[in-house]
Amino acid sequence: MARLAYPEDRDPELAELIAQIRAQRGGRLANLYRMLLTSPPVAEGWLHLLTNVRQKCHLPGQFRELAILRVAILNGADYEYRAHVPHALQGGVTPEQVEALPHWQNSKLFDGRQTAVLAYTDAMTKEVHVPDNIFNPLRQHFNDREIVELTATIAAYNLVSRFLEALQIDPEK
């Protein structure tokens, strides 16, 4: 059960923001966004940032979703993980790769680009300071824009998982 009460989503002052959330999130008002509505400025900024990261970047979806799933695994964010498995599968990640993500280092299912993404995700999430031997392989596979977008994705979804877990936001039913 969430640590804070979800605000009333029928508040007329929130109607425009709720409409934006629903428009950008497939008509749903997920519990994450319900909690964010406690602070409309935070909810609005969050929506803008995460919509741009997930929907407007050039980074191919499979790399974005591999990073998001790995962040969720590392942070124990089941809500985030379950929400993104379908996106990962749609983005070209195989079910076998999804299954292998907890122990990706011991798997032969990931190519050089994918292992560079996963190593970078692990370093950013666990250590914050990324050593050159982890960063440099990204340059072999991605251009500067894609590296910036990957970095923003990993950072943003660490934010998401930490928010979800700190407030114990309820998974969707």
C-alpha positions as CSV (number, residue, x, y, z in Angstrom):
1,M,0.0,0.0,0.0
2,A,1.3,3.4,-0.9
3,R,2.8,5.5,1.9
4,L,0.8,8.6,0.9
5,A,-2.9,8.8,-0.1
6,Y,-3.5,9.3,-3.8
7,P,-5.1,12.7,-4.5
8,E,-8.6,12.9,-5.8
9,D,-8.3,12.7,-9.6
10,R,-11.6,14.5,-10.1
11,D,-10.2,17.8,-8.8
12,P,-11.2,20.4,-11.4
13,E,-7.9,22.2,-10.9
14,L,-6.1,19.0,-12.1
15,A,-8.4,18.3,-15.1
16,E,-6.2,19.8,-17.8
17,L,-3.0,18.1,-16.5
18,I,-4.9,14.8,-16.1
19,A,-6.1,15.1,-19.7
20,Q,-2.5,15.6,-20.8
21,I,-1.3,12.6,-18.9
22,R,-4.1,10.5,-20.4
23,A,-3.3,11.7,-23.9
24,Q,0.3,10.9,-23.6
25,R,-0.1,7.6,-21.7
26,G,-2.6,5.7,-23.7
27,G,-5.7,7.0,-21.9
28,R,-4.6,5.7,-18.5
29,L,-3.9,7.4,-15.3
30,A,-1.5,5.0,-13.7
31,N,-0.9,5.0,-10.0
32,L,2.5,6.6,-10.5
33,Y,0.9,9.6,-12.1
34,R,-1.9,9.6,-9.6
35,M,0.7,10.1,-6.9
36,L,2.6,12.7,-8.9
37,L,-0.6,14.7,-9.0
38,T,0.0,15.5,-5.3
39,S,2.4,18.2,-6.7
40,P,1.0,19.4,-10.1
41,P,4.3,21.2,-11.0
42,V,6.3,18.0,-10.4
43,A,3.7,15.9,-12.3
44,E,3.8,18.3,-15.2
45,G,7.6,18.4,-15.4
46,W,7.8,14.6,-15.0
47,L,5.4,14.0,-17.8
48,H,7.3,16.3,-20.1
49,L,10.7,14.8,-19.3
50,L,9.6,11.1,-19.5
51,T,7.5,11.6,-22.6
52,N,10.5,13.1,-24.4
53,V,12.8,10.4,-23.1
54,R,10.5,7.6,-24.2
55,Q,8.8,8.9,-27.3
56,K,11.0,11.6,-28.9
57,C,14.5,10.4,-28.7
58,H,16.5,8.8,-31.6
59,L,17.9,6.0,-29.4
60,P,16.4,2.8,-30.7
61,G,13.7,1.3,-28.5
62,Q,15.5,-2.0,-27.7
63,F,18.4,-0.2,-26.1
64,R,16.1,2.2,-24.2
65,E,14.0,-0.6,-22.9
66,L,17.0,-2.9,-22.0
67,A,18.4,0.0,-19.9
68,I,15.0,0.6,-18.2
69,L,14.5,-3.0,-17.4
70,R,18.0,-3.3,-16.0
71,V,17.5,-0.2,-13.8
72,A,14.3,-1.7,-12.5
73,I,16.0,-5.0,-11.7
74,L,19.0,-3.3,-10.0
75,N,16.7,-1.1,-7.9
76,G,14.1,-3.8,-7.1
77,A,11.4,-1.7,-8.8
78,D,8.8,-4.4,-9.8
79,Y,6.2,-1.8,-10.8
80,E,8.7,-0.3,-13.3
81,Y,9.8,-3.7,-14.5
82,R,6.3,-5.0,-15.2
83,A,5.3,-1.8,-16.9
84,H,8.2,-2.0,-19.3
85,V,8.4,-5.7,-20.3
86,P,5.7,-5.2,-23.0
87,H,7.6,-2.1,-24.4
88,A,10.8,-4.1,-24.4
89,L,9.2,-6.9,-26.4
90,Q,7.7,-4.5,-28.8
91,G,11.1,-2.8,-29.2
92,G,12.8,-6.0,-30.3
93,V,14.1,-7.4,-27.0
94,T,13.4,-11.2,-27.1
95,P,11.6,-13.0,-24.2
96,E,14.9,-15.0,-23.7
97,Q,16.8,-11.7,-23.3
98,V,14.2,-10.4,-20.8
99,E,14.6,-13.6,-18.8
100,A,18.4,-13.4,-18.9
101,L,18.6,-9.7,-17.8
102,P,19.2,-10.4,-14.1
103,H,22.5,-12.2,-15.0
104,W,23.2,-10.7,-18.4
105,Q,27.0,-10.9,-17.8
106,N,26.8,-14.7,-18.0
107,S,24.6,-14.8,-21.1
108,K,25.5,-15.1,-24.8
109,L,22.1,-13.7,-25.8
110,F,23.3,-10.1,-26.0
111,D,25.4,-8.5,-28.8
112,G,28.2,-5.9,-28.4
113,R,25.8,-3.0,-28.5
114,Q,23.5,-4.5,-25.9
115,T,26.3,-5.5,-23.6
116,A,27.7,-1.9,-23.8
117,V,24.3,-0.5,-22.8
118,L,23.9,-3.0,-20.0
119,A,27.4,-2.4,-18.6
120,Y,26.8,1.4,-18.8
121,T,23.4,1.0,-17.1
122,D,24.9,-1.1,-14.3
123,A,27.8,1.4,-13.7
124,M,25.5,4.5,-13.7
125,T,23.0,2.9,-11.4
126,K,25.3,1.2,-9.0
127,E,28.5,3.3,-9.0
128,V,27.3,6.7,-10.4
129,H,30.9,7.4,-11.6
130,V,31.4,5.5,-14.9
131,P,34.9,4.3,-15.6
132,D,36.4,4.8,-19.1
133,N,36.5,1.0,-19.7
134,I,32.7,1.0,-19.4
135,F,32.1,4.3,-21.3
136,N,34.5,3.8,-24.2
137,P,32.7,0.8,-25.8
138,L,29.6,3.0,-26.2
139,R,31.5,5.2,-28.6
140,Q,32.0,2.1,-30.9
141,H,28.3,1.6,-31.2
142,F,26.5,4.9,-30.7
143,N,26.8,8.5,-31.8
144,D,27.0,11.4,-29.3
145,R,23.3,12.1,-29.4
146,E,22.4,8.4,-28.7
147,I,24.9,8.3,-25.8
148,V,23.3,11.5,-24.3
149,E,19.8,10.0,-24.8
150,L,20.9,6.7,-23.3
151,T,22.4,8.5,-20.3
152,A,19.3,10.6,-19.8
153,T,17.2,7.4,-20.0
154,I,19.2,5.6,-17.4
155,A,19.2,8.7,-15.1
156,A,15.4,9.3,-15.6
157,Y,14.4,5.7,-14.9
158,N,16.6,5.7,-11.8
159,L,14.5,8.6,-10.7
160,V,11.3,6.7,-11.6
161,S,12.3,3.6,-9.6
162,R,13.4,5.5,-6.6
163,F,10.2,7.5,-6.5
164,L,8.1,4.3,-6.9
165,E,9.9,2.4,-4.2
166,A,10.3,5.2,-1.7
167,L,6.6,5.9,-1.7
168,Q,5.6,2.2,-2.2
169,I,3.3,3.1,-5.1
170,D,0.9,0.3,-5.7
171,P,1.3,-1.7,-8.9
172,E,-1.5,-1.5,-11.5
173,K,-4.3,-4.0,-11.0
